[in-house]
Amino acid sequence: MEDKNEKQITVTSPLLPSLDEFIPYLQDIWDRKWLTNNGHYHQALEKALCDYLKVPYISLFTNGTLPLICALQALRITGEVITTPYSFVATTHSLWWNGIKPVFVDIDPITCNIDPDKIEAAITPRTTAIMPVHVYGTPCDSQRIQEIADKYGLKVIYDAAHAFGVEINGRSILETGDMSTLSFHATKVFNTIEGGALVCHDEKMKKRIDYLKNFGFADETTVIAPGINGKMDEIRSAYGLLNLKQVDNAIKARQQIVSQYRKELRETKGISLMDDISGVRHNYSYFPIFVNADEYGMTRDELYFKMKEHNILGRRYFYPLISDFPTYRGIESAKSDNLPAATKIANSVICLPIYHNLSKLEVELILNQIRK
Ligand SMILES: *Cc1c(COP(=O)(O)O)cnc(C)c1O
């Protein structure tokens, strides 16, 4: 029977609250008969997330894409926005949906985040903002990015979809920039099935975002802007409250898995890894490896499909680059000679399975496929 796993190992598996604990919450929602529109659980989750994430203002959304779209609306961003091609498509789609032209800048191959040294050359008179991504939860060089933004009068909106709970020297990564967005999709470290949030730094902006996510209604008869429906409902808010209680344990479990992976793969020729950055509280949301085909003796895709044959599903996050999708490849900055580092990384990456209850034995099975 060789060593093919009976059970498929997926790249992730959702953190689920206990059903026994969830049922009384559902009963309570049934009793209250208030299902959405800033209800009891919505308010409770916003407050609990502010405490957990150490930020003063957070606005819940029904997914992680609408906060990106609404952040651009709230800050009245137009023209061109500098961003990274190495992300999930939602980052760039949010610009497109606002009629904004994305300008792609290459990444730093060490962090996989936008390379601050390349930003200034991409600024034009039409540039109004920078939209970086903390890819895999690794912090961007926010200080450098802010210096550039201040010099040129640009806003900064971070796509922090991967960076739930990430801190630098005890301070939330979400404090940086003008706003940050989060995703609570089922595949993320903390999930509300579908969900997301927008983090801002003052009460006036929080109010504006809350109007925008509710069709622009400021009160019963006043509509202040062409808003959208981005509200999170009571059931998913309650689910989120329960999941928040166990997210620290889930992150600890992920850290154990990362240690096991690193210990075993550190010496594997042709495979390189990302390291922890000192002073950073990581969330271990992803575990990317980078395959050097010449040294490893197999291309990234050969390894990817070999793992798949053995029922181990890695993911090539982020391949193809956003700039290579037909929607965007006509843009001048999308050309691959403008993006050599991103192109190279996208062609060598595999994210290995990682989730809170991936067992040591399963990690061993995965490692066996990569080491031999
Ligand atoms: C998951 C994700 C989003 C948002 O996704 P939703 O599925 O809408 O919650 C945005 N950006 C990045 C980088 C993501 O990984």
The ligand as an ORCA input file, in Angstrom:
! r2SCAN-3c Opt
* xyz 0 1
  C      -8.470     36.359      2.977
  C      -7.910     37.619      2.443
  C      -8.696     38.776      2.186
  C     -10.174     38.876      2.391
  O     -10.856     37.772      2.116
  P     -12.373     37.474      2.489
  O     -12.486     36.087      1.979
  O     -13.215     38.455      1.787
  O     -12.530     37.554      3.978
  C      -8.059     39.929      1.760
  N      -6.732     39.967      1.583
  C      -5.948     38.904      1.827
  C      -4.477     39.047      1.656
  C      -6.511     37.686      2.235
  O      -5.712     36.632      2.428
*
